[in-house]
Amino acid sequence: MFGESMSELRQQLAKKEQELTELENAATQLEEIYQDFLDNEKLISEPILGAKTWSGKAANKFNAARGRELTEAYREVYLQLVQAYRVVIYCINETKEDIASLKSKIVQLEEEVKLKALNA
C-alpha cells in the first residue's frame, strides 16, 4: 500500500502516539501555568501603598506606573499563554487525525495481507 510496509506504519504510529502524549502533557502544564497566572494576578498591585507605608507624589506616580505597566505586561503574557495553548490544542487535534489515518492504513494493509494469504 503506497510502498509503506506494516513495520514502517507501526513505527510512524508509535512516533505519533508518543508525540500525542507529549502534546497532552504540554497542554496540562500550560493549563496549570494559566491557573497559577490567574491566581496570582492580584499580586501585581501589592503591596498597597498607603499613608502608613509610602505616600506623596512619588508613591502616586509609582502606583500609576505599576498599575499601567504591570497590567499591560501581565495582559501580554496572558495573551501569549492563551495563544500557546491554542497552538498545542491544534497540534493535538492534528496528531489525533494522523493517528487515525495511520490506524486506518494499518487495518487496510492487514486486510490486504489476509486476502493475499487466502488467495495463495
Biopython code that builds the backbone (N, CA, C, O; Angstrom):
import numpy as np
from Bio.PDB.StructureBuilder import StructureBuilder

atoms = [
    (1, "MET", "N", (0.849, -1.186, 0.000)),
    (1, "MET", "CA", (0.000, 0.000, 0.000)),
    (1, "MET", "C", (0.885, 1.237, 0.000)),
    (1, "MET", "O", (1.540, 1.530, 1.000)),
    (2, "PHE", "N", (0.911, 1.940, -1.077)),
    (2, "PHE", "CA", (1.687, 3.159, -1.236)),
    (2, "PHE", "C", (3.157, 2.952, -0.881)),
    (2, "PHE", "O", (3.835, 3.897, -0.478)),
    (3, "GLY", "N", (3.649, 1.732, -1.026)),
    (3, "GLY", "CA", (5.053, 1.466, -0.765)),
    (3, "GLY", "C", (5.427, 1.445, 0.705)),
    (3, "GLY", "O", (6.611, 1.356, 1.032)),
    (4, "GLU", "N", (4.462, 1.523, 1.589)),
    (4, "GLU", "CA", (4.750, 1.522, 3.020)),
    (4, "GLU", "C", (4.542, 0.118, 3.575)),
    (4, "GLU", "O", (3.527, -0.527, 3.313)),
    (5, "SER", "N", (5.509, -0.336, 4.336)),
    (5, "SER", "CA", (5.372, -1.649, 4.946)),
    (5, "SER", "C", (4.628, -1.524, 6.275)),
    (5, "SER", "O", (4.460, -0.438, 6.829)),
    (6, "MET", "N", (4.198, -2.669, 6.749)),
    (6, "MET", "CA", (3.483, -2.702, 8.023)),
    (6, "MET", "C", (4.377, -2.167, 9.142)),
    (6, "MET", "O", (3.919, -1.410, 9.998)),
    (7, "SER", "N", (5.652, -2.563, 9.136)),
    (7, "SER", "CA", (6.552, -2.115, 10.208)),
    (7, "SER", "C", (6.770, -0.608, 10.145)),
    (7, "SER", "O", (6.860, 0.046, 11.185)),
    (8, "GLU", "N", (6.857, -0.046, 8.936)),
    (8, "GLU", "CA", (7.002, 1.411, 8.805)),
    (8, "GLU", "C", (5.783, 2.130, 9.366)),
    (8, "GLU", "O", (5.906, 3.127, 10.078)),
    (9, "LEU", "N", (4.609, 1.611, 9.035)),
    (9, "LEU", "CA", (3.375, 2.228, 9.526)),
    (9, "LEU", "C", (3.286, 2.134, 11.050)),
    (9, "LEU", "O", (2.872, 3.085, 11.712)),
    (10, "ARG", "N", (3.673, 0.997, 11.594)),
    (10, "ARG", "CA", (3.633, 0.826, 13.051)),
    (10, "ARG", "C", (4.643, 1.753, 13.737)),
    (10, "ARG", "O", (4.369, 2.284, 14.814)),
    (11, "GLN", "N", (5.799, 1.944, 13.117)),
    (11, "GLN", "CA", (6.788, 2.875, 13.670)),
    (11, "GLN", "C", (6.246, 4.304, 13.648)),
    (11, "GLN", "O", (6.380, 5.047, 14.621)),
    (12, "GLN", "N", (5.635, 4.673, 12.529)),
    (12, "GLN", "CA", (5.045, 6.009, 12.427)),
    (12, "GLN", "C", (3.948, 6.189, 13.470)),
    (12, "GLN", "O", (3.837, 7.244, 14.094)),
    (13, "LEU", "N", (3.142, 5.151, 13.651)),
    (13, "LEU", "CA", (2.056, 5.203, 14.632)),
    (13, "LEU", "C", (2.615, 5.373, 16.044)),
    (13, "LEU", "O", (2.115, 6.189, 16.818)),
    (14, "ALA", "N", (3.644, 4.609, 16.375)),
    (14, "ALA", "CA", (4.250, 4.716, 17.707)),
    (14, "ALA", "C", (4.816, 6.119, 17.921)),
    (14, "ALA", "O", (4.684, 6.691, 19.003)),
    (15, "LYS", "N", (5.442, 6.663, 16.890)),
    (15, "LYS", "CA", (6.005, 8.016, 16.990)),
    (15, "LYS", "C", (4.894, 9.045, 17.206)),
    (15, "LYS", "O", (5.025, 9.936, 18.045)),
    (16, "LYS", "N", (3.810, 8.924, 16.456)),
    (16, "LYS", "CA", (2.690, 9.864, 16.595)),
    (16, "LYS", "C", (2.024, 9.731, 17.966)),
    (16, "LYS", "O", (1.614, 10.729, 18.559)),
    (17, "GLU", "N", (1.918, 8.507, 18.463)),
    (17, "GLU", "CA", (1.322, 8.320, 19.788)),
    (17, "GLU", "C", (2.203, 8.941, 20.868)),
    (17, "GLU", "O", (1.693, 9.498, 21.841)),
    (18, "GLN", "N", (3.525, 8.849, 20.702)),
    (18, "GLN", "CA", (4.447, 9.490, 21.641)),
    (18, "GLN", "C", (4.303, 11.011, 21.560)),
    (18, "GLN", "O", (4.276, 11.695, 22.583)),
    (19, "GLU", "N", (4.211, 11.530, 20.339)),
    (19, "GLU", "CA", (4.012, 12.974, 20.154)),
    (19, "GLU", "C", (2.727, 13.427, 20.838)),
    (19, "GLU", "O", (2.691, 14.473, 21.486)),
    (20, "LEU", "N", (1.677, 12.627, 20.687)),
    (20, "LEU", "CA", (0.392, 12.968, 21.301)),
    (20, "LEU", "C", (0.522, 13.028, 22.824)),
    (20, "LEU", "O", (0.007, 13.948, 23.459)),
    (21, "THR", "N", (1.200, 12.063, 23.393)),
    (21, "THR", "CA", (1.413, 12.059, 24.843)),
    (21, "THR", "C", (2.153, 13.321, 25.282)),
    (21, "THR", "O", (1.775, 13.962, 26.263)),
    (22, "GLU", "N", (3.201, 13.670, 24.552)),
    (22, "GLU", "CA", (3.982, 14.863, 24.888)),
    (22, "GLU", "C", (3.149, 16.134, 24.747)),
    (22, "GLU", "O", (3.236, 17.034, 25.582)),
    (23, "LEU", "N", (2.349, 16.206, 23.697)),
    (23, "LEU", "CA", (1.494, 17.377, 23.497)),
    (23, "LEU", "C", (0.437, 17.485, 24.595)),
    (23, "LEU", "O", (0.156, 18.578, 25.088)),
    (24, "GLU", "N", (-0.142, 16.353, 24.973)),
    (24, "GLU", "CA", (-1.143, 16.376, 26.042)),
    (24, "GLU", "C", (-0.511, 16.790, 27.373)),
    (24, "GLU", "O", (-1.131, 17.501, 28.163)),
    (25, "ASN", "N", (0.719, 16.345, 27.616)),
    (25, "ASN", "CA", (1.435, 16.780, 28.822)),
    (25, "ASN", "C", (1.696, 18.282, 28.775)),
    (25, "ASN", "O", (1.556, 18.973, 29.784)),
    (26, "ALA", "N", (2.072, 18.780, 27.610)),
    (26, "ALA", "CA", (2.312, 20.221, 27.454)),
    (26, "ALA", "C", (1.027, 21.004, 27.703)),
    (26, "ALA", "O", (1.051, 22.052, 28.349)),
    (27, "ALA", "N", (-0.093, 20.500, 27.191)),
    (27, "ALA", "CA", (-1.374, 21.176, 27.401)),
    (27, "ALA", "C", (-1.718, 21.221, 28.886)),
    (27, "ALA", "O", (-2.190, 22.243, 29.384)),
    (28, "THR", "N", (-1.485, 20.126, 29.588)),
    (28, "THR", "CA", (-1.748, 20.082, 31.031)),
    (28, "THR", "C", (-0.872, 21.085, 31.769)),
    (28, "THR", "O", (-1.345, 21.794, 32.658)),
    (29, "GLN", "N", (0.400, 21.145, 31.401)),
    (29, "GLN", "CA", (1.310, 22.100, 32.039)),
    (29, "GLN", "C", (0.876, 23.536, 31.766)),
    (29, "GLN", "O", (0.912, 24.379, 32.662)),
    (30, "LEU", "N", (0.468, 23.813, 30.540)),
    (30, "LEU", "CA", (0.002, 25.162, 30.213)),
    (30, "LEU", "C", (-1.258, 25.514, 30.994)),
    (30, "LEU", "O", (-1.416, 26.651, 31.439)),
    (31, "GLU", "N", (-2.150, 24.550, 31.161)),
    (31, "GLU", "CA", (-3.360, 24.795, 31.954)),
    (31, "GLU", "C", (-2.997, 25.143, 33.398)),
    (31, "GLU", "O", (-3.590, 26.043, 33.993)),
    (32, "GLU", "N", (-2.021, 24.425, 33.957)),
    (32, "GLU", "CA", (-1.588, 24.694, 35.331)),
    (32, "GLU", "C", (-0.935, 26.071, 35.440)),
    (32, "GLU", "O", (-1.198, 26.819, 36.382)),
    (33, "ILE", "N", (-0.089, 26.395, 34.478)),
    (33, "ILE", "CA", (0.563, 27.709, 34.469)),
    (33, "ILE", "C", (-0.481, 28.808, 34.350)),
    (33, "ILE", "O", (-0.410, 29.825, 35.040)),
    (34, "TYR", "N", (-1.446, 28.594, 33.473)),
    (34, "TYR", "CA", (-2.519, 29.566, 33.269)),
    (34, "TYR", "C", (-3.282, 29.798, 34.571)),
    (34, "TYR", "O", (-3.576, 30.937, 34.934)),
    (35, "GLN", "N", (-3.601, 28.708, 35.271)),
    (35, "GLN", "CA", (-4.345, 28.843, 36.525)),
    (35, "GLN", "C", (-3.513, 29.577, 37.573)),
    (35, "GLN", "O", (-4.030, 30.441, 38.282)),
    (36, "ASP", "N", (-2.227, 29.237, 37.676)),
    (36, "ASP", "CA", (-1.341, 29.957, 38.599)),
    (36, "ASP", "C", (-1.281, 31.429, 38.234)),
    (36, "ASP", "O", (-1.300, 32.304, 39.100)),
    (37, "PHE", "N", (-1.210, 31.681, 36.959)),
    (37, "PHE", "CA", (-1.142, 33.045, 36.451)),
    (37, "PHE", "C", (-2.372, 33.837, 36.893)),
    (37, "PHE", "O", (-2.253, 34.958, 37.385)),
    (38, "LEU", "N", (-3.549, 33.245, 36.713)),
    (38, "LEU", "CA", (-4.786, 33.918, 37.122)),
    (38, "LEU", "C", (-4.865, 34.083, 38.635)),
    (38, "LEU", "O", (-5.299, 35.120, 39.135)),
    (39, "ASP", "N", (-4.438, 33.046, 39.358)),
    (39, "ASP", "CA", (-4.482, 33.104, 40.822)),
    (39, "ASP", "C", (-3.583, 34.200, 41.384)),
    (39, "ASP", "O", (-3.877, 34.760, 42.440)),
    (40, "ASN", "N", (-2.504, 34.507, 40.697)),
    (40, "ASN", "CA", (-1.525, 35.470, 41.204)),
    (40, "ASN", "C", (-1.637, 36.856, 40.582)),
    (40, "ASN", "O", (-0.815, 37.730, 40.860)),
    (41, "GLU", "N", (-2.636, 37.061, 39.752)),
    (41, "GLU", "CA", (-2.785, 38.361, 39.090)),
    (41, "GLU", "C", (-2.896, 39.505, 40.091)),
    (41, "GLU", "O", (-2.387, 40.602, 39.858)),
    (42, "LYS", "N", (-3.553, 39.242, 41.182)),
    (42, "LYS", "CA", (-3.753, 40.298, 42.186)),
    (42, "LYS", "C", (-2.432, 40.790, 42.775)),
    (42, "LYS", "O", (-2.370, 41.897, 43.309)),
    (43, "LEU", "N", (-1.392, 39.992, 42.685)),
    (43, "LEU", "CA", (-0.105, 40.348, 43.284)),
    (43, "LEU", "C", (0.589, 41.509, 42.577)),
    (43, "LEU", "O", (1.504, 42.112, 43.139)),
    (44, "ILE", "N", (0.168, 41.830, 41.355)),
    (44, "ILE", "CA", (0.834, 42.937, 40.661)),
    (44, "ILE", "C", (0.532, 44.282, 41.305)),
    (44, "ILE", "O", (1.247, 45.258, 41.078)),
    (45, "SER", "N", (-0.519, 44.333, 42.102)),
    (45, "SER", "CA", (-0.858, 45.601, 42.753)),
    (45, "SER", "C", (-0.454, 45.621, 44.225)),
    (45, "SER", "O", (-0.842, 46.524, 44.966)),
    (46, "GLU", "N", (0.320, 44.629, 44.644)),
    (46, "GLU", "CA", (0.755, 44.586, 46.040)),
    (46, "GLU", "C", (2.213, 44.987, 46.141)),
    (46, "GLU", "O", (2.945, 44.781, 45.174)),
    (47, "PRO", "N", (2.667, 45.525, 47.207)),
    (47, "PRO", "CA", (1.838, 45.910, 48.344)),
    (47, "PRO", "C", (1.074, 47.190, 48.039)),
    (47, "PRO", "O", (1.501, 48.016, 47.232)),
    (48, "ILE", "N", (-0.045, 47.328, 48.694)),
    (48, "ILE", "CA", (-0.830, 48.546, 48.548)),
    (48, "ILE", "C", (-0.128, 49.636, 49.340)),
    (48, "ILE", "O", (0.167, 49.480, 50.525)),
    (49, "LEU", "N", (0.124, 50.714, 48.673)),
    (49, "LEU", "CA", (0.838, 51.818, 49.317)),
    (49, "LEU", "C", (-0.164, 52.809, 49.878)),
    (49, "LEU", "O", (-0.970, 53.383, 49.146)),
    (50, "GLY", "N", (-0.102, 52.994, 51.151)),
    (50, "GLY", "CA", (-1.000, 53.929, 51.813)),
    (50, "GLY", "C", (-0.204, 54.935, 52.615)),
    (50, "GLY", "O", (1.023, 54.981, 52.531)),
    (51, "ALA", "N", (-0.898, 55.730, 53.384)),
    (51, "ALA", "CA", (-0.262, 56.791, 54.176)),
    (51, "ALA", "C", (0.751, 56.227, 55.168)),
    (51, "ALA", "O", (1.724, 56.903, 55.502)),
    (52, "LYS", "N", (0.540, 55.010, 55.641)),
    (52, "LYS", "CA", (1.447, 54.434, 56.634)),
    (52, "LYS", "C", (2.684, 53.791, 55.998)),
    (52, "LYS", "O", (3.684, 53.578, 56.684)),
    (53, "THR", "N", (2.631, 53.483, 54.713)),
    (53, "THR", "CA", (3.776, 52.832, 54.075)),
    (53, "THR", "C", (4.599, 53.803, 53.240)),
    (53, "THR", "O", (5.792, 53.986, 53.479)),
    (54, "TRP", "N", (3.962, 54.412, 52.275)),
    (54, "TRP", "CA", (4.667, 55.345, 51.399)),
    (54, "TRP", "C", (3.603, 56.202, 50.752)),
    (54, "TRP", "O", (2.646, 55.683, 50.177)),
    (55, "SER", "N", (3.761, 57.487, 50.839)),
    (55, "SER", "CA", (2.746, 58.365, 50.265)),
    (55, "SER", "C", (3.426, 59.550, 49.607)),
    (55, "SER", "O", (4.639, 59.734, 49.697)),
    (56, "GLY", "N", (2.612, 60.338, 48.950)),
    (56, "GLY", "CA", (3.120, 61.519, 48.280)),
    (56, "GLY", "C", (3.129, 61.343, 46.777)),
    (56, "GLY", "O", (2.641, 60.344, 46.248)),
    (57, "LYS", "N", (3.698, 62.341, 46.089)),
    (57, "LYS", "CA", (3.720, 62.324, 44.628)),
    (57, "LYS", "C", (4.482, 61.124, 44.084)),
    (57, "LYS", "O", (4.039, 60.481, 43.133)),
    (58, "ALA", "N", (5.617, 60.826, 44.683)),
    (58, "ALA", "CA", (6.419, 59.697, 44.204)),
    (58, "ALA", "C", (5.640, 58.385, 44.326)),
    (58, "ALA", "O", (5.664, 57.556, 43.416)),
    (59, "ALA", "N", (4.961, 58.204, 45.441)),
    (59, "ALA", "CA", (4.162, 56.996, 45.643)),
    (59, "ALA", "C", (3.015, 56.938, 44.647)),
    (59, "ALA", "O", (2.708, 55.875, 44.109)),
    (60, "ASN", "N", (2.385, 58.075, 44.401)),
    (60, "ASN", "CA", (1.283, 58.117, 43.436)),
    (60, "ASN", "C", (1.771, 57.799, 42.028)),
    (60, "ASN", "O", (1.120, 57.053, 41.296)),
    (61, "LYS", "N", (2.926, 58.367, 41.646)),
    (61, "LYS", "CA", (3.490, 58.085, 40.320)),
    (61, "LYS", "C", (3.863, 56.607, 40.202)),
    (61, "LYS", "O", (3.624, 55.966, 39.178)),
    (62, "PHE", "N", (4.448, 56.090, 41.268)),
    (62, "PHE", "CA", (4.829, 54.680, 41.273)),
    (62, "PHE", "C", (3.598, 53.792, 41.116)),
    (62, "PHE", "O", (3.597, 52.867, 40.304)),
    (63, "ASN", "N", (2.563, 54.067, 41.882)),
    (63, "ASN", "CA", (1.328, 53.285, 41.791)),
    (63, "ASN", "C", (0.717, 53.362, 40.403)),
    (63, "ASN", "O", (0.248, 52.354, 39.873)),
    (64, "ALA", "N", (0.717, 54.550, 39.810)),
    (64, "ALA", "CA", (0.147, 54.717, 38.472)),
    (64, "ALA", "C", (0.951, 53.925, 37.446)),
    (64, "ALA", "O", (0.385, 53.215, 36.614)),
    (65, "ALA", "N", (2.274, 54.052, 37.513)),
    (65, "ALA", "CA", (3.129, 53.332, 36.565)),
    (65, "ALA", "C", (3.017, 51.825, 36.775)),
    (65, "ALA", "O", (2.920, 51.057, 35.818)),
    (66, "ARG", "N", (3.031, 51.422, 38.027)),
    (66, "ARG", "CA", (2.923, 49.995, 38.338)),
    (66, "ARG", "C", (1.610, 49.445, 37.806)),
    (66, "ARG", "O", (1.573, 48.380, 37.190)),
    (67, "GLY", "N", (0.554, 50.168, 38.045)),
    (67, "GLY", "CA", (-0.750, 49.708, 37.579)),
    (67, "GLY", "C", (-0.822, 49.612, 36.072)),
    (67, "GLY", "O", (-1.306, 48.620, 35.528)),
    (68, "ARG", "N", (-0.344, 50.637, 35.398)),
    (68, "ARG", "CA", (-0.425, 50.684, 33.941)),
    (68, "ARG", "C", (0.546, 49.691, 33.299)),
    (68, "ARG", "O", (0.143, 48.857, 32.488)),
    (69, "GLU", "N", (1.811, 49.784, 33.662)),
    (69, "GLU", "CA", (2.834, 48.975, 33.009)),
    (69, "GLU", "C", (2.734, 47.492, 33.370)),
    (69, "GLU", "O", (2.842, 46.628, 32.500)),
    (70, "LEU", "N", (2.534, 47.212, 34.623)),
    (70, "LEU", "CA", (2.437, 45.807, 35.018)),
    (70, "LEU", "C", (1.169, 45.159, 34.488)),
    (70, "LEU", "O", (1.180, 44.000, 34.072)),
    (71, "THR", "N", (0.089, 45.903, 34.505)),
    (71, "THR", "CA", (-1.154, 45.360, 33.967)),
    (71, "THR", "C", (-1.002, 45.071, 32.479)),
    (71, "THR", "O", (-1.460, 44.038, 31.991)),
    (72, "GLU", "N", (-0.363, 45.977, 31.769)),
    (72, "GLU", "CA", (-0.134, 45.781, 30.336)),
    (72, "GLU", "C", (0.777, 44.575, 30.089)),
    (72, "GLU", "O", (0.501, 43.753, 29.216)),
    (73, "ALA", "N", (1.852, 44.475, 30.854)),
    (73, "ALA", "CA", (2.772, 43.349, 30.703)),
    (73, "ALA", "C", (2.080, 42.032, 31.064)),
    (73, "ALA", "O", (2.277, 41.015, 30.399)),
    (74, "TYR", "N", (1.285, 42.062, 32.105)),
    (74, "TYR", "CA", (0.565, 40.867, 32.530)),
    (74, "TYR", "C", (-0.406, 40.424, 31.443)),
    (74, "TYR", "O", (-0.537, 39.233, 31.160)),
    (75, "ARG", "N", (-1.075, 41.381, 30.848)),
    (75, "ARG", "CA", (-2.018, 41.060, 29.770)),
    (75, "ARG", "C", (-1.295, 40.459, 28.569)),
    (75, "ARG", "O", (-1.802, 39.529, 27.941)),
    (76, "GLU", "N", (-0.128, 40.980, 28.252)),
    (76, "GLU", "CA", (0.648, 40.456, 27.127)),
    (76, "GLU", "C", (1.041, 38.998, 27.376)),
    (76, "GLU", "O", (0.927, 38.159, 26.483)),
    (77, "VAL", "N", (1.495, 38.708, 28.571)),
    (77, "VAL", "CA", (1.859, 37.330, 28.908)),
    (77, "VAL", "C", (0.618, 36.437, 28.873)),
    (77, "VAL", "O", (0.679, 35.299, 28.407)),
    (78, "TYR", "N", (-0.498, 36.952, 29.364)),
    (78, "TYR", "CA", (-1.762, 36.211, 29.323)),
    (78, "TYR", "C", (-2.114, 35.834, 27.885)),
    (78, "TYR", "O", (-2.468, 34.687, 27.608)),
    (79, "LEU", "N", (-2.016, 36.795, 26.979)),
    (79, "LEU", "CA", (-2.333, 36.532, 25.575)),
    (79, "LEU", "C", (-1.375, 35.504, 24.973)),
    (79, "LEU", "O", (-1.783, 34.671, 24.165)),
    (80, "GLN", "N", (-0.117, 35.563, 25.363)),
    (80, "GLN", "CA", (0.856, 34.585, 24.877)),
    (80, "GLN", "C", (0.530, 33.182, 25.390)),
    (80, "GLN", "O", (0.653, 32.203, 24.654)),
    (81, "LEU", "N", (0.120, 33.089, 26.641)),
    (81, "LEU", "CA", (-0.282, 31.797, 27.200)),
    (81, "LEU", "C", (-1.484, 31.222, 26.458)),
    (81, "LEU", "O", (-1.506, 30.041, 26.113)),
    (82, "VAL", "N", (-2.470, 32.059, 26.219)),
    (82, "VAL", "CA", (-3.672, 31.615, 25.505)),
    (82, "VAL", "C", (-3.302, 31.148, 24.102)),
    (82, "VAL", "O", (-3.783, 30.109, 23.649)),
    (83, "GLN", "N", (-2.457, 31.900, 23.413)),
    (83, "GLN", "CA", (-2.044, 31.525, 22.057)),
    (83, "GLN", "C", (-1.257, 30.217, 22.068)),
    (83, "GLN", "O", (-1.475, 29.354, 21.217)),
    (84, "ALA", "N", (-0.352, 30.066, 23.019)),
    (84, "ALA", "CA", (0.428, 28.830, 23.114)),
    (84, "ALA", "C", (-0.493, 27.633, 23.348)),
    (84, "ALA", "O", (-0.303, 26.570, 22.757)),
    (85, "TYR", "N", (-1.482, 27.813, 24.204)),
    (85, "TYR", "CA", (-2.428, 26.732, 24.483)),
    (85, "TYR", "C", (-3.219, 26.368, 23.228)),
    (85, "TYR", "O", (-3.425, 25.189, 22.937)),
    (86, "ARG", "N", (-3.653, 27.370, 22.498)),
    (86, "ARG", "CA", (-4.401, 27.112, 21.256)),
    (86, "ARG", "C", (-3.552, 26.345, 20.248)),
    (86, "ARG", "O", (-4.045, 25.435, 19.581)),
    (87, "VAL", "N", (-2.290, 26.707, 20.138)),
    (87, "VAL", "CA", (-1.389, 26.014, 19.208)),
    (87, "VAL", "C", (-1.224, 24.555, 19.630)),
    (87, "VAL", "O", (-1.259, 23.654, 18.791)),
    (88, "VAL", "N", (-1.045, 24.327, 20.917)),
    (88, "VAL", "CA", (-0.880, 22.958, 21.405)),
    (88, "VAL", "C", (-2.149, 22.145, 21.151)),
    (88, "VAL", "O", (-2.066, 20.993, 20.726)),
    (89, "ILE", "N", (-3.305, 22.722, 21.403)),
    (89, "ILE", "CA", (-4.570, 22.016, 21.157)),
    (89, "ILE", "C", (-4.727, 21.710, 19.666)),
    (89, "ILE", "O", (-5.169, 20.621, 19.299)),
    (90, "TYR", "N", (-4.368, 22.659, 18.816)),
    (90, "TYR", "CA", (-4.418, 22.425, 17.368)),
    (90, "TYR", "C", (-3.510, 21.249, 17.001)),
    (90, "TYR", "O", (-3.906, 20.369, 16.237)),
    (91, "CYS", "N", (-2.305, 21.240, 17.542)),
    (91, "CYS", "CA", (-1.359, 20.159, 17.255)),
    (91, "CYS", "C", (-1.872, 18.819, 17.778)),
    (91, "CYS", "O", (-1.671, 17.785, 17.141)),
    (92, "ILE", "N", (-2.528, 18.836, 18.927)),
    (92, "ILE", "CA", (-3.121, 17.608, 19.462)),
    (92, "ILE", "C", (-4.161, 17.071, 18.487)),
    (92, "ILE", "O", (-4.168, 15.879, 18.177)),
    (93, "ASN", "N", (-5.029, 17.938, 18.009)),
    (93, "ASN", "CA", (-6.069, 17.507, 17.075)),
    (93, "ASN", "C", (-5.477, 16.983, 15.771)),
    (93, "ASN", "O", (-5.943, 15.976, 15.238)),
    (94, "GLU", "N", (-4.455, 17.660, 15.258)),
    (94, "GLU", "CA", (-3.787, 17.207, 14.033)),
    (94, "GLU", "C", (-3.141, 15.837, 14.253)),
    (94, "GLU", "O", (-3.226, 14.959, 13.395)),
    (95, "THR", "N", (-2.508, 15.667, 15.389)),
    (95, "THR", "CA", (-1.843, 14.400, 15.690)),
    (95, "THR", "C", (-2.862, 13.277, 15.838)),
    (95, "THR", "O", (-2.616, 12.154, 15.395)),
    (96, "LYS", "N", (-3.998, 13.569, 16.453)),
    (96, "LYS", "CA", (-5.060, 12.562, 16.560)),
    (96, "LYS", "C", (-5.560, 12.149, 15.177)),
    (96, "LYS", "O", (-5.827, 10.972, 14.936)),
    (97, "GLU", "N", (-5.683, 13.114, 14.274)),
    (97, "GLU", "CA", (-6.092, 12.796, 12.903)),
    (97, "GLU", "C", (-5.041, 11.935, 12.212)),
    (97, "GLU", "O", (-5.380, 10.986, 11.506)),
    (98, "ASP", "N", (-3.771, 12.262, 12.413)),
    (98, "ASP", "CA", (-2.687, 11.467, 11.834)),
    (98, "ASP", "C", (-2.720, 10.036, 12.368)),
    (98, "ASP", "O", (-2.529, 9.081, 11.614)),
    (99, "ILE", "N", (-2.962, 9.893, 13.662)),
    (99, "ILE", "CA", (-3.032, 8.566, 14.279)),
    (99, "ILE", "C", (-4.190, 7.769, 13.687)),
    (99, "ILE", "O", (-4.036, 6.591, 13.365)),
    (100, "ALA", "N", (-5.334, 8.403, 13.547)),
    (100, "ALA", "CA", (-6.497, 7.720, 12.970)),
    (100, "ALA", "C", (-6.201, 7.273, 11.540)),
    (100, "ALA", "O", (-6.566, 6.166, 11.144)),
    (101, "SER", "N", (-5.545, 8.128, 10.775)),
    (101, "SER", "CA", (-5.193, 7.794, 9.397)),
    (101, "SER", "C", (-4.219, 6.615, 9.352)),
    (101, "SER", "O", (-4.384, 5.699, 8.546)),
    (102, "LEU", "N", (-3.216, 6.640, 10.211)),
    (102, "LEU", "CA", (-2.251, 5.539, 10.250)),
    (102, "LEU", "C", (-2.920, 4.231, 10.661)),
    (102, "LEU", "O", (-2.630, 3.180, 10.090)),
    (103, "LYS", "N", (-3.807, 4.289, 11.640)),
    (103, "LYS", "CA", (-4.520, 3.081, 12.064)),
    (103, "LYS", "C", (-5.365, 2.526, 10.923)),
    (103, "LYS", "O", (-5.456, 1.313, 10.734)),
    (104, "SER", "N", (-5.977, 3.423, 10.173)),
    (104, "SER", "CA", (-6.778, 3.005, 9.027)),
    (104, "SER", "C", (-5.900, 2.328, 7.970)),
    (104, "SER", "O", (-6.278, 1.300, 7.408)),
    (105, "LYS", "N", (-4.741, 2.905, 7.708)),
    (105, "LYS", "CA", (-3.816, 2.308, 6.735)),
    (105, "LYS", "C", (-3.354, 0.928, 7.200)),
    (105, "LYS", "O", (-3.241, 0.002, 6.397)),
    (106, "ILE", "N", (-3.090, 0.798, 8.493)),
    (106, "ILE", "CA", (-2.647, -0.490, 9.032)),
    (106, "ILE", "C", (-3.740, -1.536, 8.864)),
    (106, "ILE", "O", (-3.463, -2.665, 8.458)),
    (107, "VAL", "N", (-4.972, -1.170, 9.170)),
    (107, "VAL", "CA", (-6.095, -2.097, 9.016)),
    (107, "VAL", "C", (-6.240, -2.505, 7.553)),
    (107, "VAL", "O", (-6.429, -3.684, 7.256)),
    (108, "GLN", "N", (-6.153, -1.545, 6.641)),
    (108, "GLN", "CA", (-6.259, -1.861, 5.215)),
    (108, "GLN", "C", (-5.145, -2.798, 4.769)),
    (108, "GLN", "O", (-5.383, -3.746, 4.021)),
    (109, "LEU", "N", (-3.940, -2.531, 5.228)),
    (109, "LEU", "CA", (-2.807, -3.369, 4.856)),
    (109, "LEU", "C", (-2.959, -4.774, 5.434)),
    (109, "LEU", "O", (-2.646, -5.759, 4.765)),
    (110, "GLU", "N", (-3.439, -4.867, 6.669)),
    (110, "GLU", "CA", (-3.680, -6.182, 7.273)),
    (110, "GLU", "C", (-4.725, -6.955, 6.476)),
    (110, "GLU", "O", (-4.589, -8.161, 6.273)),
    (111, "GLU", "N", (-5.766, -6.259, 6.025)),
    (111, "GLU", "CA", (-6.800, -6.914, 5.225)),
    (111, "GLU", "C", (-6.243, -7.375, 3.888)),
    (111, "GLU", "O", (-6.592, -8.455, 3.412)),
    (112, "GLU", "N", (-5.381, -6.568, 3.276)),
    (112, "GLU", "CA", (-4.753, -6.959, 2.012)),
    (112, "GLU", "C", (-3.886, -8.200, 2.202)),
    (112, "GLU", "O", (-3.889, -9.099, 1.362)),
    (113, "VAL", "N", (-3.150, -8.244, 3.301)),
    (113, "VAL", "CA", (-2.292, -9.398, 3.584)),
    (113, "VAL", "C", (-3.143, -10.648, 3.785)),
    (113, "VAL", "O", (-2.807, -11.715, 3.271)),
    (114, "LYS", "N", (-4.242, -10.525, 4.530)),
    (114, "LYS", "CA", (-5.136, -11.667, 4.748)),
    (114, "LYS", "C", (-5.739, -12.142, 3.433)),
    (114, "LYS", "O", (-5.836, -13.343, 3.180)),
    (115, "LEU", "N", (-6.139, -11.192, 2.602)),
    (115, "LEU", "CA", (-6.739, -11.535, 1.314)),
    (115, "LEU", "C", (-5.735, -12.253, 0.424)),
    (115, "LEU", "O", (-6.077, -13.233, -0.238)),
    (116, "LYS", "N", (-4.506, -11.772, 0.407)),
    (116, "LYS", "CA", (-3.460, -12.432, -0.390)),
    (116, "LYS", "C", (-3.193, -13.837, 0.135)),
    (116, "LYS", "O", (-2.959, -14.760, -0.645)),
    (117, "ALA", "N", (-3.228, -14.001, 1.458)),
    (117, "ALA", "CA", (-2.987, -15.316, 2.056)),
    (117, "ALA", "C", (-4.105, -16.286, 1.688)),
    (117, "ALA", "O", (-3.854, -17.468, 1.454)),
    (118, "LEU", "N", (-5.328, -15.792, 1.637)),
    (118, "LEU", "CA", (-6.461, -16.644, 1.264)),
    (118, "LEU", "C", (-6.408, -17.029, -0.208)),
    (118, "LEU", "O", (-6.798, -18.137, -0.576)),
    (119, "ASN", "N", (-5.932, -16.129, -1.042)),
    (119, "ASN", "CA", (-5.882, -16.370, -2.483)),
    (119, "ASN", "C", (-4.642, -17.146, -2.906)),
    (119, "ASN", "O", (-4.539, -17.572, -4.056)),
    (120, "ALA", "N", (-3.718, -17.327, -2.000)),
    (120, "ALA", "CA", (-2.467, -18.013, -2.370)),
    (120, "ALA", "C", (-2.608, -19.508, -2.355)),
    (120, "ALA", "O", (-1.647, -20.222, -2.642)),
]
sb = StructureBuilder()
sb.init_structure("model")
sb.init_model(0)
sb.init_chain("A")
sb.init_seg("    ")
for serial, (resi, resn, name, xyz) in enumerate(atoms, 1):
    if name == "N":
        sb.init_residue(resn, " ", resi, " ")
    sb.init_atom(name, np.array(xyz, "f"), 0.0, 1.0, " ", f" {name:<3s}", serial, name[0])
structure = sb.get_structure()
